[in-house]
Amino acid sequence: MAITTALSNVFKLELLRGNHDFDNDTFRVALIKENPTGTYDATTVAYTDLGSDQASGTGYTSTFDTISTGAEAVIATGYPQMDGTTAVMDFNDAVFTNVTVQADGCILYNPNADSAANVIAVFDFGGTVSATAGDFTIQFPAPGASTSILRLA
């Protein structure tokens, strides 16, 4: 159907409720398969919403407990921090190692959130990207007041 890059609406609310701890939680990335049947955008609520639209492939697992071995989106050292009057967040690039997989997008989510509403953001890759028996890397943008993946102005 469609993938639209967006910050999750529910994340904004869950952030104010204190359900995300950027000092202690582990954030993860899940790939959205090529030509998904669902729609993923600001209304996406939970990691489990992906269902059969989560990518599958050699070396890439859709099992929640083991997905972190492929791509934990570890918070970069020293973040969150301020850039002028904007609070910014930076993540290290997420790398799925030695996989064969195709994906049209991904979700960033927090499996440690205090509710099932754990999606932070949805990202459209702008087309299908793939890896064949190699690394699949999601490169997060450079941190800054106008570039960080997460920022509050």
N, C-alpha and C positions, 0 to 999 in steps of 0.2 A: 504494500500500500504506500506508506509515506513515512519518511523520517525528517523531522525538522529540528535543527539545532536550537536548543532552548534550555534555560534554567527551569527546573521543575517547580510548578506552582506550589506543590505540597512541601517542597524543601524550604521555601520561604517561610511558610507557617511553622514547620517543624523546627526550623532554626530559632525562631522566637520562643518556642516551647522548650528549648534546651535539649533537643533530642540528637544533637550532633556535637561531638567533642573533638575539636580539631587538634587537641593536644594528645589524645589517647586512642581515638578510634582508628581502625584500619579501613581505608577506602579502597574499593575495587572497581574494576572495569569489566563489563561483559559485552561481547561482540554481538551485533545484530546481523543475522545472516543476509546473504544476497537475496534480493527480491522478497522482503518479509510480507506476510499477509496482514499484519496489524499496522496500526498507526502509532508512531512514537514521537512525542512532542512535549510541550510544557504540561500537558495533562497526565503524563505517565507518572504513576505513583510508586510502584514497587518493582523490585528486581524480578519477582515472580511473574509480572505482567508480560515478560518476554515469552514465556512458555516455549512453544515449538519454533519461535522466531529467533531463539538464541543460536548463534552459529555453531556448527559442529564440524569436526575435522580431526585429522590425525594429530595427536598431541595436544589438542585443545579439548578441554572438558567442560561440560555444562553442569557438572556436579558442584553445588554450592560450596561444600567444604574443601574442595581441592582447587577451586578456581584461583585462589590466592597464590598457588604455586606457579601459576602462569603470569598473572599480572596484578600484583598489588600496586595500587597507585599511592606509593609512599609519599608522605608530605615532605617537601624539600626542607632541608635544615634552615631553621630561623623563621619559619612561617607558621601562622599568619603574622603579618607585619604591616606597618603603615608606609604608604608612599604619598607624601604630602598629606592631604586630608582624606585619602582613600585607603581603606583596609584592603589588603590584597592577599591572595593565597597562591601558592605554587606547589605543584606536584612533580615528582620525578616522572620521567617518561615511563609508561607502562609497556613492558616487553613480554610477549608470549614467546617462549623459546622453543625452537625446533618443532614448529607446527606446519601443517598444511591446512589452510583455512581461507575462506572468502567471506568478506563482510562489507555491508553497506554503511554501517554506523556502529555506535556503541552507547552504552549508558555508564555513567559514573554513579556509584551508589555506596551506601554505608551499611554493611551488614550488622554493625553494632548499634544502629539507631534503636531508640526505645519504642519504636512502633514499626509496623510493617511498611509505613510510608518512608522508604529509604532511598528513593531515587533523588540524586542531586541535579543531574543534567543529562540531556540527550544530545548526541552529536551525529550529524550527517557527514559522511566522508565525501560526499559529492560524486559518488560513483562507487563501483565495487573495487575494493583493494584486496590483495591476497598475498599469501606467502606459501611457498612450496618447499617443505622440509627445511625451513629457515625461521628466522625471527620475524615476528609481526610486531611492530612498534607503533604505539600511539604517542605521538609527540605533543606534549602540552605546550601552549605558547609561553613565551618569556614573561616573567612577572613584571607587573607595572600597573600604574593607575588606569591605563587605557588598554592594556593587553592581557592581564591576568585572567585565568580561566574562571576564577571567582573573585569578585571585588564588590565592595560596598562604598559608595561615594556619598 
